[in-house]
Amino acid sequence: MFAIFVVTCIVAYLGYRLQSLTFLGAILTVLTGTLIGLSFGWFGLYLLGVFFSTSSLASKYRSRDKEGVDDIVEKTGARDAIQVLANGGVGILCALGYLLTENFVYVYMYIVSIAAATSDTWGSEFGVLSKNKPRFMFTFKRVEPGTSGAVSTFGTFMSIIGAFVIVISSILFVQMDVALLLMLWGIGLSGSVIDTLLGATLQRKFRCTVCGKLTEKKVHHQVSTTYVSGWRLLGNDAVNFISIFGATLICFFVLG
Ligand SMILES: [Zn+2]
């Protein structure tokens, strides 16, 4: 138990030093990691580590080529505490569920929650590097890279791979046959689908009054942006949480 806490602290510290996490983000990572480790043991921490390391690398990968996207997405740079909760909060719920009930479905749900988080992160971090601009859901019009609710072929491909990496990494600790592996992979991917659907419909969008760009930011060019569409309470973090929660809920009903 103490070893799990120490390892989590080291990872959070490195994340902070490498500017993948803000200070509060690092604190939240320690709490998340310790709780998940307490419930799922080293497996829980290991899977969190695969998500954390690959997602941080994905963010850093060709970061200069992503500068244009910074105008559009709500948050860039180091992940803050809310972002850690948006991605790891459902994992915490699964850990609590397993601690309280010892029902193995919570282990599967945990795998799905991390697969969904990874799939979404890989999809957006790699997708914005696509040579072709993404197409918006429903209208199929090409929009600026980074726009929520839009997909590119490359981004979709990478989100499929991201979910797969998590499920295949799990087989070191969790026994599963091919059918179960495919099921967890598919359910994990459903998180990205929910994310894109919400991004295209209910997620709040603003427009900069200075440069005219459509953005998720409340302030652009130091001026408050104007509201365009979506539910005002529904920002990117809330959408992430809901989509991971949705995928995990599907897992509960399918495998529970
Ligand atoms: Zn602007």
Boltz pocket constraint, residues with backbone or C-beta under 6 A from the ligand:
constraints:
  - pocket:
      binder: B
      contacts: [[A, 208], [A, 209], [A, 210], [A, 211], [A, 212], [A, 213], [A, 220], [A, 221]]
      max_distance: 6.0
